[in-house]
């Protein structure tokens, strides 16, 4: 920065810009509130159908999000401009004060252009008669001191100006279309993030010199900034696509076999690096578009550590996928990467895919503490499980879905594939226990139908034992509304409530639903998901219908008969399947089921809201507070059903063996669903002061559950006959 630019620059224009941005931020705050509270809120409550269910709802959601991002970006720009103007005005005051002090000592400061200036002493012709005895000679120390002081001020002003320009450009370039969600309280915080990224990128270019203490410090900084958009982009750009993959290759080689605190440090590094790259992937700047394209292009490159003896290192895809196990990557980036990996995986066939990725890579381990990362599809699936939109895109083509399911018989990718499928059909990110799931879209319903068909077909049941069981159980829980409609037949939508885009989206395929539930119930964790899902859905239905009679134009007795019969049918299918499966490993079965039930029950009130967002009890009956009870869609009675189920349906000791092998004990399961369904009705009657006869209501439910229980057995028999036929 030139000296005169700082001294005489027109900062009033910058002040006007700050004022304009402040006004813009306030206006955008109002628009953001209107978009969230009016536009999006109404769209969420609307019952969409057809094209509107996907295109219009998505448009509304994205529009509301854009207003929020616009407000965030405007706020950040306002704060950066305001801080920069304040700093420059302060530096102007400092430099003018310094020059004024110099003038009193007869020193002159002159701007010589291009950021340079001179300081010189004044010479007067009457120095000889100076009463103070001055000689007129310039004090060089005074000249040097003033020069250094002005240079320091000018350097700081230049740094302030340049860093502001840098962060503003990075901020605006983040989004090619629309706005960035990067939020900064002031210019310094944004500038510090960029400087920190550049420092870490320099260190990562020389990984061999990094000690464990260096890595720990690296981790602390990256842990602080891994969600910062400017930090993430600057780090990725400075290191480069190839440099990023090489850095992680070097780290995994140098710390292979890590134990104790070293292992903890490396796990933290992998997580922080993954989260940083995930954040960087959302930038749409031209530089990051090139970075993402070049990164994917490195998928077949052989990456070797500097000191490695073997000429075979790790494929770029193996390194990259090992860094996708944490964080949400950008949808477009995941789509592009997934297309390339799926293409290569399909070409090997179901049985050949394991050899494609693992053959010749026996010494490879690019993952600390969880597998070895040889199969890049495992890391990709974890990446998809953190991005619902990309996950849905991945499994829409039935050929791709069938291939991936088929490969689980020959690989260890079943569990991560299951997590990705869960996310694809529910719209909820793995590990997210706060968000309320969106209504099931037509695309999600089709994927769920295809998954059900794959499991239900002859021989498909063995998919449950390939690591998919727990996820399939969760998926069944999330689709209880659609499954209930399928089992009940057309016209049941007014009883089996759902905000799904298509309540009949499973095409009333009783055979596939029955076979799917039967097969999944053979896995303890899968069975736990089904039981929890059915119990919550049944409780929520009873709560909704009794609290709001307008939901169904028939009698209480009729709607309770339908709900009770459905509960009995679903749990009857499960219990008969388990009993007839002749599972003799009683101890293992008892332990696995109880542990799975407890693990799912600990957070079932949130994840099961995927299938419970239909609950809309009137505000006069406490409907406004119901969402807060369980963090989302389910109502108070449905939420309490989880605790009641965990307390009352645990198996223990020899009784577990009897449940598996004795037809007499089989009916304990029928009694369990009977009691839980009756309890939900009784609790709802009390909570909402519903005027119905209690004893008659309980008897109606008892009869209906028992009928449904027997019907579940008949469904199983009929599906076997159809399969054999």
Buried (B, 14 or more C-beta within 10 A) or exposed (E): BBBEBBBEBEBEEBBEBBEEBBEBBEEBBEBBEEBBEEBBEEBBEBEBEEEBBBEBBBEBBEEBBBBBBBBBBBBBBBBBBBBBBBBBBBBBEBBEEBBEEBEEBBBBBEBEEEBEBEBEBEEEEEBEEEEEEEEBEBEEEBBEBBBEBBBBBBEBBBBBBEBBEBBBEBBEBBBEEBBBBBBBEBBBBBBBBBBBBBBBBEBBBEBEEBEEEEBBBBBEBBBBBBBBBBBBBBBBBBBBBBBBBBBBBBBBBBBBEBEEEBBBBBBBBBBBBBBBBBBBBBBBBEBBBEBBEEBBEBBEBEBBBEEBEEEEBBBBBBBBBBBBBBBBBBBBBBBBBBBBBBEBBBEBBBEEBBEBBBEEBEBBBBBBEBBBBBBBBBBBBBBBBBBBBBBBBBBBEBEBBBBBBBBBBBBBBBBBBBBBBBBBBBBBBBEBBEBBBBBBBBBBBBBBBBBBBBBBEEEBBEBBBBBBBBBBBBBBBBBBBBBBBBBBEEEBBBBBBBBBBBBBBBEBBBBBBBBBBBBBBBBBBBBBBBBBBBBBBBBBBBBBBBBBBEBBEEEBBEBBBBBBBBBBBBBBBBBBBBBBBEBEEBEEBBBBBBEBBEEBBEEBBBBBBBBBBBBBBEEEBBBEEBBEBBBBBBBBBBBBBBEBBBEEBBBEEEBBBBBBBEEEBBBBBBEBBBBBBBBBBBBBBEBBEBEBEEEEBBEBBBBBBBBBBBBBBBBBEEBBEEEEE
